[in-house]
Amino acid sequence: MKSIKISLEMAQRVKEFVNVTQDYPYEILLKSGKYVVDAKSILGIFSLDLSQPIVVEVYADECDDLLEKLKKFEA
């Protein structure tokens, strides 16, 4: 598992983030406080407190290409 902190304060950034994560077959979760949602679910993401940084957890060993794409969202 690998994790990074991101910021998704605007709706457009949430849409871009979901478009990136949907292309990958492995499990990707977002954690904000005590809440955990699927990173591929736009409705799930909007249920989080987006004013705070969110932790992305990627459950795959070979995910460097995804992490590279997610750098533009880093908090």
DANORGI-V800134 format. One record per residue. N is the residue number from 1. RES is the residue in one letter. SS is DSSP state (@ for helix, = for strand, . for the rest). Layout:
# DANORGI-V800134
N/RES/SS
N/RES/SS
This chain:
# DANORGI-V800134
1/M/.
2/K/=
3/S/=
4/I/=
5/K/=
6/I/=
7/S/.
8/L/.
9/E/.
10/M/.
11/A/@
12/Q/@
13/R/@
14/V/@
15/K/@
16/E/@
17/F/@
18/V/@
19/N/@
20/V/@
21/T/@
22/Q/.
23/D/.
24/Y/.
25/P/.
26/Y/.
27/E/.
28/I/=
29/L/=
30/L/=
31/K/=
32/S/=
33/G/.
34/K/.
35/Y/=
36/V/=
37/V/=
38/D/=
39/A/.
40/K/.
41/S/.
42/I/@
43/L/@
44/G/@
45/I/@
46/F/@
47/S/.
48/L/.
49/D/.
50/L/.
51/S/.
52/Q/.
53/P/.
54/I/=
55/V/=
56/V/=
57/E/=
58/V/=
59/Y/.
60/A/.
61/D/.
62/E/.
63/C/.
64/D/@
65/D/@
66/L/@
67/L/@
68/E/@
69/K/@
70/L/@
71/K/@
72/K/@
73/F/@
74/E/=
75/A/.
